[in-house]
Amino acid sequence: MAAAGHPAHLGEEHDAWEKHGIIRKREAGSEIHAIFARNVEARQQDILGDHAGDYRLRTEAPYNIDGRAAYPGVRRPDLVLERMTPEGQQQYTAHVYDLKTGQKGIEADWAFRVERYARGLFIPEELRPTP
């Protein structure tokens, strides 16, 4: 349900930010990550547009040392952009994103390990929600 004075599509996100001051920061971050994942999955076609057939977005995508994993691996980036083959198989990881809800940025060790496992074409990038 949307908050008073807010469009329906912003209601859940707005409610999470309203709660941010009431619940612990870690819980708020987890809630925002869950909302983010649902929104990416629901709006993937809109986000990717004409590139939707060639790429996909995955949230909490697991990776292990071989660069691919279908099970929860050691590293789980918040969002990855993957290039797909015409048969629908992952060809390569194009980019890795880390959703940040607090003040701390991407840690060097995390970035190193994600680069090593996910093997994106670019260095991991921070995403920050706006209230």
C-alpha positions, 0 to 999 in steps of 0.5 A: 500500500502506498504512503499518503501522498506517494504514488503506489509504485513508491509505497513499499520503498517509501515505507522502508525508508520511513522505518529506517529511523525506527529499526536497526540499520542492518535490518533496514539495509536488508529490507532495502536489499530485498526491495531492490532485488524484487524491483530489479527482477520485476522490471528487468525488461524495462531496465534493459530495454532493447538489450533484454535479449542479449543481457540479463540482470541477476541479484544476489548472484552466486560465484565461486572460484571458477567464475560460475556457480548455480549454488550459493558460492563464496561471493554474492554480488548484489547485482550483476549484468551478464551477457547471454548467448542466443541459447540463453546461457551466460557468456560472461559477466559484464559488470558487478554492482554493490548496493550500499545503504550505509556510509561505508563504501566497497571494501578493497578485499570484497572488490578484489575477491568479486573481481577474481570470482565474477570476472566482470569487465569493469571494476565493481560499482556502488549503487546507492538508493535515494529516499 
